[in-house]
Every structure is written in structure tokens, then in C-alpha cells.
């Protein structure tokens, strides 16, 4: 029986991505040996789309159709970024994606012209912001905003890191005593694993690490969570027997960390508009009994009289800090989306804060670093809620964390080479009424 051309699945996935949605990989429809290549080609083409088009366009006399453009990107990505696939295999398998013979001839000709050039011809160090946008495949409007925030050099570094493949980050579930034994064996369990750089019980493993079929994962010994994301629960600093309101809680990753810090004693009232099945599965796997899920759209007021010791809003955002994992996001966004997200974040805040006790703590976090969703949020919150004060996070953390804590008190990092995602976290304290 003739082996299926995995690039055909890649082609259809990329066409769907062009139409606004990258489908999840259905492992049941792909042979195990093909899953890695499928992910590599799909995410690689999306990650480097602008750069691939820049290379391809040098060898075109007329604009190709969307389907042909996608086929050319698949071929060009393999030629420029993959070393283990023979040239004849790349050409043959990619050309087969075209339907008419004239299209096959066209694809073959363009790819052969690209392959005839030394790779270094195409990889010239960028000198201008336009060069950075093209070389690292970051939309120009986004690169311009990053430059205003970060300066030219840090913008280039952030673009470079955002175009890399992120490591697999995990957190040990300290609620289970067996997990501590797993932690001792973590470097044996996952070859190449290393300790995190900020907090304890955190580890990074190679991006291609297989974890979901391991006994340790199924039994809830660890959670997949980036170390920057883990900082959120540490900033919230929940205590045993407190009542916590966890907004936008699905699928429960941060919830599980909050529960672990509370030693599974107290109450976590979790809100999200998504279906709860995955959340419940995660809580059961991790042995958490204090988290209770309530389906609610936070763009609507809460019909709730209860108040809480601590409130967490891990808000929907532009996700600039996680483009390594979700490169499709950068092609879906426009500058106008930031204004919409700002409105969403403030509306959610306004619906949550009436449920914060006097003397309580409010933590706001987003996996991004746009000014609209970070510093502007702080300014607006302090202006609208004079009974809130911004707390300085520096006293809460060891020296290794302080380099990411601004003098005003908030935590913010852009994506880092050591595996940290980009994240922003701030903490407010509500005054006790006289």
C-alpha cells in the first residue's frame, strides 16, 4: 500500500489556518511517526510565513493562487529550515500537492530555483525595522509597537525569540507525595530536562518531549505550565482556608497551582464561559477538591452576593508573550484588536471588584506586554478605584526574580531565551474601610 503524503494533511491544515483557524492535531488520524513532521511543517510555515513569501517572491513573475502559495511555502520551508529530508523527496512530495500538470511544473521550477541558491543568500542580518518584520515574520504594525515599547535592539531580540520553538515547561504537583519522588527522577524521566530559573518545582524539557502517555502525567504528578505563568499564583499568594475568586479559570492550570499553595484547604470559586469537562478532568487528575467551576461570561455582571479574600483576573489578551507556541495569533490580529481587548479586560475587572473584601488582594495577569493591556490598565484601575493601591512585588521574591520587577512594583518580562514566556502581573490591595 502506498504511504500517505503527510504534506497533504499539512496543506489542508494551512488552508484552514489562512481562513482563520488552525485545526488541532488529531493523533488518531495520523501515524505516530508522522505527527512530529506534521507539527513541524504546520507551525514552521505559519511561524515563518512572511520570510518564506519574501524568498518565494524573488522567483515569481506573477502572483500565484492561495493554494499554490501555500504549496510553495511548504516546499520552501523544508528547503530552508529542515536538513534531514533529501532534496528529491522535498521536490517530489511537494509537487504532488499541485493538481494540474502546469501547476506541478510551476511548483517544481520555483523550488528548484530556491534550492539552487546557497541558504546563506537568504539569511541576511536585518538592519531596519522593515527587515526585522520580514526576517522574523512579525507583522510590521506589531514590530512598530514593540519598538516604541522596547527600543530597536530588544525588539529584534524579542522577535528572534518569538520565532523559536518554546521548550516544554512543567510544574511539579506538590499536593501529591508521589510527585516529590517523580521530581527526584525528572531528569531521567525527560532527557535534557533542567531546573527552572525563577521558582522551585519548575522544570524545562526539550520541546519534542512526549509526556501525555507517561504514568506520572496520568497520575497527576506534574502540570504543563510555563514558569512565567507560574508566577501568577505566587503573586496572588493564597493561604489555606481563604476564599479565592479565580476568573477566566479554564482549563484550570493556574487554579491547580493556587490549590497547591493552599494545600487543598479552603475554597476556590472558578469562573469561565467555556464548558467545564476539561477543567474537571484536570482537577480530578491532580487530586484537587477545593475548586468549584461555575459557567459564566464575565462580560456580564455576576449575580453573586459573596465576597472573597483574593480575586484573580487572568484576562484574555493579545498573547504576544506566547507567539512561540501559537504563531497563528500574529496573523489574526490587527492594531484595532488591542482596543477591543482593553475594553474586555476593564469590563471583566469592573464585574469582579465588587466581590473583593476590604483588605483583600486583586491580581491581574496577561501573557502579553502591550502598553494598552499593562501600564494603561494599572493607570485606569487606580484612577477608577481610589480604594485600591498598587503593591510592590519585590519583597515577595528572591533576587533572581527581581530583574523582572519594575520599580513601580509590577512583574513584566518579554519572551526569554531560557524559556520564559512573556508575561505581565500586577497586584492591588483594597483599603480597609474606616
PAKOL-586073 format. One record per residue (C-alpha): x, y, z; residue in one letter. Coordinates in steps of 0.001 Angstrom, whole numbers, padded with zeros to 6 digits, always signed. Example, Ala and Ser with C-alpha at 12.3 -4.5 7.8 and 13.67 -1.06 7.14 Angstrom:
REM PAKOL-586073
+012300-004500+007800A;+013670-001060+007140S;
END
This chain:
REM PAKOL-586073
+000000+000000+000000X;+001353+003442-000966X;+002391+005586+002004X;+000212+008627+002551X;+001797+012007+001760X;+001710+013779+005138X;+002170+017090+003316X;-001392+016764+002029X;-002643+016953+005639X;-000308+019895+006221X;-001674+021650+003123X;-005302+021333+004251X;-004436+022440+007805X;-002652+025533+006474X;-005564+026423+004210X;-007821+026265+007260X;-005344+028444+009155X;-005451+031010+006327X;-009221+031063+006786X;-008832+031860+010467X;-008485+028584+012361X;-005587+026183+012789X;-007103+022745+013477X;-005897+020673+016377X;-003807+017653+015500X;-005925+014533+015567X;-003401+011905+016541X;-005893+009145+015715X;-005793+010083+012033X;-002007+010329+011813X;+000574+007579+012178X;+002730+008263+015230X;+005842+008707+013094X;+004113+011485+011102X;+002840+013617+013989X;+006213+015307+014522X;+006626+016250+010858X;+003025+017439+010680X;+003557+019811+013620X;+006954+020925+012319X;+005620+021820+008866X;+002350+023424+010021X;+003828+025566+012767X;+007033+026222+010837X;+005222+027595+007782X;+002934+029737+009944X;+005842+030928+012091X;+007984+031985+009091X;+005243+032981+006633X;+006468+036499+005801X;+010048+035351+005350X;+009006+032417+003137X;+006926+034740+000954X;+009876+037127+000710X;+012077+034308-000603X;+009436+032842-002911X;+008559+036219-004455X;+012111+036604-005724X;+011435+033778-008168X;+007900+034666-009301X;+006778+036600-012352X;+003093+036637-011397X;+001049+036273-008214X;+000078+032627-007552X;-003275+031430-006228X;-003733+030957-002471X;-003418+027185-002870X;-000223+027413-004909X;+001228+029963-002499X;+000590+027527+000361X;+002254+024668-001539X;+005291+026834-002273X;+005559+027791+001404X;+005551+024115+002423X;+008349+023363-000052X;+010391+026477+000744X;+010197+025828+004487X;+011642+022352+004037X;+014410+023652+001775X;+015429+026494+004097X;+014821+025155+007606X;+014989+021342+007517X;+018224+019449+006901X;+017286+015782+007212X;+014872+015444+004267X;+016603+014722+000910X;+016116+017307-001847X;+014490+014819-004222X;+011925+013863-001548X;+011066+017515-000820X;+010567+018277-004505X;+008607+015117-005353X;+006271+015158-002333X;+005598+018901-002543X;+004991+018936-006289X;+002405+016166-005841X;+000242+018593-003875X;-000465+020567-007048X;-003318+019294-009235X;-002840+020316-012866X;+000380+019402-014655X;+001050+023082-015374X;+000866+023783-011629X;+003207+020877-010871X;+005716+022250-013367X;+005411+025729-011824X;+005983+024497-008250X;+008893+022318-009353X;+010561+025211-011191X;+010271+027691-008306X;+011509+025229-005668X;+014439+024158-007835X;+015475+027805-008263X;+015367+028308-004478X;+017336+025104-003839X;+019996+026178-006345X;+020926+029162-004140X;+023148+028804-001054X;+020921+029117+002031X;+023015+031953+003425X;+021902+034058+000439X;+018506+034463+002073X;+019591+034879+005702X;+020968+038408+005904X;+021028+040142+009305X;+018233+042733+009420X;+019222+046391+009574X;+015881+048200+009608X;+012532+047603+011297X;+011103+046522+007933X;+013937+043987+007675X;+013127+042696+011172X;+009447+042349+010271X;+010280+040322+007166X;+013185+038275+008555X;+011360+037202+011717X;+007872+037184+010169X;+006321+039674+012578X;+003604+041972+011151X;+005068+045429+010655X;+002421+047176+012792X;+003308+044838+015661X;+007056+045375+015237X;+006475+049145+015256X;+004579+048955+018557X;+007280+046734+020043X;+009978+049231+019015X;+008132+052087+020727X;+007920+049983+023898X;+011264+048172+023868X;+013655+050012+021564X;+015233+048615+018382X;+017690+046103+019874X;+015273+044490+022348X;+012596+044409+019637X;+014913+042392+017403X;+015781+040034+020274X;+012096+039605+021156X;+011217+038907+017508X;+014012+036348+017277X;+012941+034535+020448X;+009263+034685+019466X;+010155+032827+016288X;+011868+029939+018090X;+010254+026744+019313X;+009395+027002+023024X;+010639+024365+025472X;+008177+022173+027336X;+007756+023660+030814X;+006243+021809+033747X;+005411+022298+037400X;+005513+019541+040000X;+002145+018991+041707X;+003158+019299+045357X;-000252+018092+046562X;+000750+014509+045819X;+003563+012967+047860X;+004397+010666+044919X;+005144+013792+042875X;+008153+014578+045024X;+009632+011194+044082X;+008918+011987+040443X;+010715+015315+040891X;+013857+013481+042002X;+013724+011442+038774X;+012652+014239+036435X;+015934+014474+034548X;+015846+010723+033983X;+012185+010739+033006X;+012690+013563+030495X;+016127+013582+028895X;+017598+017062+028710X;+015324+018457+031448X;+016695+021328+033532X;+015513+023285+036558X;+013552+026486+036066X;+015186+029870+036546X;+012675+031632+038807X;+010748+029400+041180X;+011032+025984+042816X;+009381+022800+041494X;+009645+024118+037912X;+011451+022396+035020X;+012075+022809+031305X;+012358+019896+028886X;+013034+019759+025115X;+010054+020883+023032X;+009566+017454+021434X;+009280+015681+024802X;+006390+013210+024914X;+004606+013418+028266X;+000866+012713+027921X;+001239+008932+027844X;+003530+008732+030880X;+002193+007210+034092X;+003422+010234+036030X;+001325+012645+033960X;-001788+010460+034057X;-001493+010214+037842X;-001176+013983+038218X;+002427+014245+039354X;+003044+017315+037202X;+001295+020021+035170X;+002364+021566+031879X;+002816+025255+032722X;+005377+027859+031727X;+007413+029261+034574X;+006282+032836+033888X;+002686+031655+034157X;+003529+030015+037483X;+004421+033453+038850X;+000716+034382+038854X;-000215+032126+041781X;+002912+033153+043683X;+001895+036819+043300X;-001659+036034+044412X;-000145+034332+047487X;-003273+032383+048523X;-003377+030996+052051X;-005055+027839+053395X;-008746+028285+054302X;-009120+031511+052345X;-011818+032101+049712X;-010450+032791+046225X;-012280+034033+043116X;-010447+032708+040039X;-011731+034403+036880X;-011113+033025+033374X;-010096+029804+035123X;-010396+027265+032289X;-008648+024779+031840X;-007538+025045+035467X;-003749+025212+035216X;-003404+028300+037411X;-006291+027062+039558X;-004325+023899+040302X;-001325+025961+041399X;-003498+028095+043673X;-004930+024919+045219X;-001431+023519+045756X;-000293+026694+047559X;-003435+026444+049725X;-002600+022791+050473X;-006047+021910+049099X;-007726+023651+052063X;-010209+026484+051542X;-012455+027428+048611X;-011705+028443+045014X;-014705+029805+043133X;-013804+029397+039444X;-015450+031284+036587X;-015283+030826+032824X;-017712+030685+029918X;-016163+027508+028487X;-017551+024027+029062X;-016221+022553+032324X;-015335+018994+031269X;-011587+019563+030736X;-011385+021617+033938X;-012998+018814+035938X;-010724+016221+034328X;-007658+018228+035358X;-008840+018724+038933X;-009552+015003+039300X;-006180+014008+037824X;-004357+016385+040170X;-006292+015424+043285X;-007870+018845+043855X;-011158+019050+045751X;-011489+022737+046691X;-012008+024203+043173X;-015638+024658+042091X;-016438+025611+038494X;-019262+027996+037547X;-020034+028702+033894X;-020375+032453+033412X;-019499+035070+030790X;-017587+037763+032665X;-018721+040409+030213X;-021957+040203+032194X;-022295+041177+035881X;-022064+038434+038494X;-025301+037503+040244X;-023403+036801+043439X;-023519+038343+046917X;-020399+036636+048267X;-017066+038452+048676X;-013587+036922+048540X;-010207+037294+050216X;-008388+037320+046886X;-009517+037806+043291X;-007510+036758+040219X;-008265+038026+036718X;-006114+036138+034220X;-007604+038068+031348X;-007976+037326+027630X;-005262+039298+025835X;-003187+039783+022680X;-000920+036847+023710X;+002289+038484+022444X;+004227+036590+025094X;+003292+033135+023741X;+003763+033527+019973X;+006364+030734+020105X;+003578+028283+020927X;+000802+029940+018946X;+002345+031665+015904X;-001044+031785+014151X;-002104+034555+016565X;+000114+037174+014928X;-001684+036771+011588X;-005165+037049+013108X;-004618+040304+014960X;-004841+043926+013946X;-003972+047031+015926X;-007694+047675+016463X;-007966+044397+018394X;-005927+045891+021247X;-008654+048476+021872X;-011307+045752+021958X;-009211+043683+024374X;-008711+046731+026606X;-012462+047158+026859X;-012950+043465+027608X;-010325+043459+030363X;-011758+046545+032068X;-015320+045223+031871X;-014289+041948+033493X;-012420+043854+036207X;-015452+046012+036907X;-017648+042940+037317X;-015196+041270+039706X;-014072+044035+042059X;-017423+044434+043876X;-016760+040912+045165X;-013378+041701+046756X;-013343+042016+050536X;-011980+045116+052252X;-008284+044432+052827X;-008383+041863+050014X;-005938+041333+047147X;-006709+041749+043421X;-004234+040289+040915X;-004378+040987+037178X;-002301+038966+034715X;-001908+038721+030931X;+000545+036816+028723X;+001474+039935+026791X;+003385+043200+027147X;+001417+045777+025137X;+001103+049113+026890X;-002669+049128+026383X;-003075+045872+028344X;-000478+046501+031046X;+000546+050002+032169X;-002650+051600+030843X;-004649+049020+032816X;-002854+049969+036043X;-003406+053675+035414X;-007104+053209+034654X;-007664+050929+037674X;-006040+053337+040139X;-007996+056241+038687X;-011360+054449+038794X;-010860+052693+042145X;-009269+055052+044686X;-009668+052390+047384X;-007068+050234+045566X;-003313+050699+045801X;-000646+049050+043629X;+001623+046798+045693X;+005340+046406+045060X;+006102+042743+044334X;+009813+042982+045103X;+009575+041987+048813X;+007773+038765+047875X;+010528+037245+045735X;+014206+036231+045737X;+016878+038126+043840X;+016612+036042+040658X;+013026+037254+040132X;+013673+040929+040872X;+015194+041686+037473X;+011669+041356+036054X;+010033+043552+038721X;+009735+047190+037691X;+010448+049952+040183X;+006709+050694+040231X;+006135+047193+041568X;+004688+045087+038736X;+006209+041966+037128X;+006834+042040+033382X;+009064+040037+031074X;+009260+039670+027329X;+009885+036118+025998X;+013283+034929+027222X;+015895+032591+025739X;+015819+030461+028904X;+012210+029502+028195X;+010153+032143+029992X;+007049+033321+028144X;+006232+036992+028031X;+004015+037918+030986X;+002654+040864+032959X;+001361+040595+036540X;+000306+043316+038968X;-001231+043194+042431X;-003591+045657+044108X;-004565+045893+047766X;-008061+047094+048722X;-008092+049505+051664X;-009929+048595+054853X;-012843+050936+055341X;-012663+053160+058402X;
END
